[in-house]
């Protein structure tokens, strides 16, 4: 009975994953068609590949672009991009379910199961209530962020444009989208013009972090407030890891970029630059300092952050903080010859370890293959720059050292596939193509091999 139930559960998960994959593909296709319209492009004629690249980047909340968002796309095109960022960040199933709730439509068991998979919650009970919290909470946080950003953008760009820019960047930051409209001053400049602005830096950093910790953690914190001991193990791991990565990253960037990207800056600008550089690779895509000016150590640190990414059930990508922590403590347990992996007084299951290992291995494998292929078709590109771009794509980060516009058609298609894979999750992406597993009546005999 237990084995049969498990098989049915896996089959249902595959079915839901394929539906999610198909849904995102349809959104990307619709976005591509809209961005291909003459009304969407300032030049009056659309480039299908550029439209596809941008639609994928927006829907997969990445931020990589082959053309500056402000200078290439009209207001119509920008609004299409913004809608795709919002839908891609929250998930189309989440938004669809919320609309159903508003219309007082009944949400059946199958729909609840799909929602559970879509928002990555641990149990099906209360998933509709969680969906309401997700959408309402997101709109409130984005609204507050827009109000705060407007205090800086309105004096600089005027009332109408300043408010529009504030709303656009608040949504893009919260959804970890990485798209910006600062091409109004200089193409591909992101938030470099605000490197010393406390309000802009702290608001954007906060929006990125809140969007990247995950919806389950929101719900947990809302229910238990500051009582950390009452939190789920998942929430404890996510919050602790996020705090450690942010603090450690800030300190490391202060050290590595002292004579590089931060040279000539004052103490406040250095701190804000280090904090922003620590947060944005996980996985927002904005930058307040020139990414190409980072030292080699800074670039390596950024690539590590991009690979890790945010947390499960959030607007962020990457292999996720929980996967890295599980594998780290698994390695510690092996070294100390411990049978169990214990965290915060709880023991992790073998299934969690296997899944974390699969996610990291699949991401690493796709990264290596994509880098090799791009280097093969464009051998003149710098290896470090290509690796940076690939990690940015599969981690749905959106940071670049400036080679996105130099990619040929094959390389752009590879980046598009990586962004799509990164938004679905590497393991989910693999499940889309997985065949129905045949039940083996006879298991093969075991034999040991030497590892390590």
N, C-alpha and C positions, 0 to 999 in steps of 0.2 A: 504493500500500500504506500509506504513511504517513498520508495523508488519511483513508483508510477506518478505520485503527486509531484515529485521533484521534476520529472520529465515534462509533465504538463505545464509546470511553472516556467521552465526554461523555454518551452515552445511558445508560451504566451509572451514571454519577454522578447523573443526574437520577432514575433509578429508586431508587437508594439514598437520595437526599435525600427523595424522596416517602415512602419507608418510614419514615425517621426522623421526618418531619413527622407521619405517621399515628400512629406509636408515641407521640409526645408528646401528640397529641390524645387518644388513648385513655387515657393516664395522667391527663390533666386531667379527662376525663369520669368516670373511676373515682373520682378524688379528689372531684369535685363531688358525686357520688352519696353518698359516705361522709360528707362534711361536711354534707350536707343531712339526714342522719339526726338524730332528736331526741337521741340519745346523744352527738352531737358538739357540740351547742350548749348553753351553760349556761342559756339561756332555755327550752329544751325543744322549740323548734320552729325549723326551719332556713329560711333565706332562700336560694332557689336562686341568685339573682344574686350575693349575697355569697359563697356557696359556690364558684361558678364563678370569681369574681374571685380568691378566696384560693387555690383549687386551681391556677389559672394562674400566679399570683405565686409559689407555692411550687415548682411543677414547673419553671418558667422561672427559678428562683433569683433572684427580683427583690426582694421584701420590701415592696412597696406593699400596704397593707391598708385595707379600709373599716371594719374593726372591730378593736379591740385584741386581739392574739393570746391573751393570758392571760385577759382579762376576758370574752371572747366565747366561746372554745372550751374544752371540757372536756379532761381528760387524753387521752381517746380522740381528740378532734379535733386536739389538739396533736401526738400521735404520728402521725396521718395526715399532717399537715403536714410533720413531720420526715422521714418516709419519702419523701415527694414531693421534699423538698429534696435528700436523699441521691441518689435516683434521677435527679433532674433535673440535679444537679451532675456526677455521674460519667457519666451517660448510661445509658439502659436497655440499649443494646446491649453496652456494656462490662460491666455487671453480669451480663447474661444469658450472655455469653461466659465470664466468670469462673466462673459456676455450672457451665457445661458442662465447663470444665477440671477443676473439683473432682469432677464426676461421671465424669470421664475419657471424655467423649464426643468424637468426632472433629469438628474444625472444618474444613469444606471451603473451597475457594478462594473461592466466592461469599461465604461468611460472613466470610472474611478481608478481602475487598474492602469489605464493608459496615463492618467494624470500622475499616479504614483511614480511611474517610470519616468515621466517627463520632468517632474520637479525633484526627482531623486530622493523622495522621502522614505523613511525606514518602514512605515506601515501605512496601510490603506485607510485606516480609521482617521477621520478628521482631515482628509486630503482636500475636500471641498472648502472647508473652513480655512485651510492653509492657503489655498488659491486666492481667496478673497483678501487675506492678509498680504499676500505677495503683491497683487496688483495695487491695492489701496496704499500699502506701505511704499511701494516704488514711486507711485505718483506723488505722494506727500514728500518723500525725500528728494525727488527730482525737482519738485516745486520749490522747496526750501533752498536747494542748491542754486536754482535759477535766480531766486530773489537776491541771494548773497552775491552771486556773480554779476548781477545787474548793477550793483553799486560800483563796480569797477568798469564794466563794459559800456554803460550808458554815457558817462562823462567822456569816454574815449571815442565811441562810435556814433553817438547820438541816441535819442530815445528809442525810436522804432528798431533800428538795427541793433542797438545795444541789448534790448530785451530779447530780440530774436536770437542773437548770439548767445545770450545767457541760457535760454531754454535749450538750444541746440547742444551746447557744451555740457550742460548739466545731465541731459539724457545720455549723451555720448560717454561721459565719464562714469555715470552710475552703471550703465550697461557694459562698461569696459570696452567701448567701441573704438576709441582712438581717433575718430574723425574730427577734424577741426575746420574752422572757417577763417583762420588767421592768414590765409593767402590774400586777404584784403590788403595787408601790408606787404607781405613777402611770401612767395610761393614756398610751400613745404616747410614753413617756419614753426609750425605747431605753437607751443606756448613759450617759446624762447623770449619773446618780448616781455613776458611777465616773470622772469626768473627771480626777481627780488620782491615780487608782490606777495605779501603775507596772505591776504584774503584769497586770491586766486589759487595759490599753491595749496593752502590748507583745505579749502573747499573741494578742489579737484581730488586731492589725496584722500580726503574723507569719503567722497562719493565712490572712488575706486575701491577702497577697502570695504565699505559697507556692501557694495554690489558684489564683491568677490568672496565674502565669507560664507555665502549660501543662505538659502531661504529657511532651511531647517534650523540653523543657528539663530536667525531672526526670531523664529517662533519660540525657541527655547529661552532666549534672553527675555522676550516679551512676557513669557509665563512665569519665569523664576527671578526676573529682575537681576539683582546683584548677588544672588545666592549661588556662587560658582559650584558648590558641592552638589547642588540639585541638578546641574546641567547634565545632558546626555554625554556619554563618552565622546561621541562624534564632535559635539560642540566644544568640549574641553580641549580636544586635540587641535581643532581648527583655530580657536582663539589663541591658544598658547603658541602654536606654530606661526601664526600670522604676526603676533607680537614679536617673537624672536627673530623672524626673517626681516621684519621691518627695521627693528633696532640694530641688528647685526649688519644689515645691508647699508644702513645710514652711516654707521661707523666706518665700514670698509670703503665706501665711496669717498668719505672724507679723506681717508688715507691715500687711496689709489689715484684720486683726481686732483690732489693738492697742487701738483705742478703740471697738470694736463687740462682737463675741461674746466676746472675751477680756478685756474691761474688768473690773477688780477681781480678776483672777486673779494668782496668784504666778508666778514664773519657770518652775517645773516644770509647773504646770498649763497654762501658755501653750504650752510646748514640746510636751507630750503632746497638747494640743488641736490644735496645728498639724500635727503628724505624723499624727494620726488623721484630721483633715480632708483631708489630702493623699492618704491611702491609700483611705479608704472610698468615695469616688466612683468607684473603678475596680475592681469594681463591687459593693461589699458592702452598702451601704444602712444600716449602723449609723451612729449619730452620738453623740458624747460631749459635744457642745455643741448648743444649740438652733439648728437649721438656719434657722428663721425670723429669728433674731437676727443672722445673717451680714450684713455690709455688702454694698452693691451689687457692689463689686469681688469680695468673697468669693463671692457667688452666681454671678457670671460665671465666676470661676475654677473653681468646683464644676461648673458646666454644661459647661465645656470638658473637664474631667476625665471627666465622665460620658459625653460624646460619644466620647472616645478609648477609654475602657474598659480591659480587660485584654489578654491575649495569646491568640492562636489555640490551639485544642486545650486550653483550660483551663475552669475553672468560671465564668469571667467573661464579660461581654458587651461591648457597644460596637463601634466600627468596628475596634478592635484596634490595639495599639501598632505592629505591623509595617506596617499600612496607612498610618498617619500618617507613619512614617519614610520609607517608599518614596516617598510623594508629596512629602514635604519635600525629599528629596534629588533627586527628579526635577525639582522647581522650581529647585533650585540648579544642576543640570546644564544646564537651559535658559538660566538667567541667564548662566552662565559659558560658554555655547556648547559644551558637551561632549556628545559623542554617547553615551557610556556613563554608566550610574549605578553607581558603584563604592562598595562598603562593605567594610571590613576585608579589602581585597585581593581581593575577589570582585566580579564584574559581575552585576547583576540582569538577568533576562530581561524582554522586552517583555510577556510574558503576566502576569507578576507586577504590573507597573505598571498594566496594563489592569484586572486584578482589584481592585487597591487603589482605583483610581479609581471603579470600579463600586460597590464597597462604600460608599465615602464619599458618593457622589452619591445612591445609593438611600436611605441613612440620612438624609441631609440633606433629601431630598425628602419622605420619609415624616414627618419631624419637622415640616416646614413645613405640609404638608397637614393633619396631625392637629391642630396648634395652631390653624390657621384654622377648622377644623370645630368644635372645642370652644369657641372664642371665639364662633362664630356661634350655637351652641345655648345657650351660657351667657355672654352678653355682660357680665354683672356681675362675672365673675371677672377678676382682675388678669392682664395679658398675661405679665408676667415669671413669675408663679406657674404659669401654664398651660404655658409653655415649659419651665420647670423640671420639671414633672410629666411632660411628654411625653418629654423627654430621659432622665429617670429610668426611664421605662417601656421605651423602645426600647433603652436601654443596659443593661437588667435590673439597675438599681442599687438602687432601693427607697427612696432619699432623697425627702423631701417637705417642703414648707414649710407643710403642713397642710390642703391643699385636697382631698385624696383623698376624704374623707368628704362633701365638698360636691358631688361630681360626680353629675350625673343619669344616667339609664340609658344614654343615647346616649354620653355622655362615658366612662362606665365600660366600655362595650363597645369603644370606640376604644382605651382603655388596655389592655384585655385582648388585643386583636389586636396591639398594639405589643409587649407583653411576649412573646407567642408568637413574633412575628417576630424580636424581639431574641435569643431563645434559639436559634432555628434559624440565625440569621445572615441579614442582609438579602438577600444574594445567593442564599443557599440558599432563602430564602422565595420569591424571584422565580422560581427554577428549578422550584419546585413547580408553578407555573402555566404554565410555558413549554411551548409546543407543540413537536412534533417539527420540527426545522429541515429545510426543503426544500433539497436540494442544487442550487445554481444552476449551470447549464451555461454561462451567460454572465454575466460580471461587468460592472457598470456602469462607464462611463468615469470617470476621476478628474478633479476640478477643484478648484483651490485656493480657500479663502475667507480672509478677514481675521479673525484672532483676537487679542484683546488690544490 
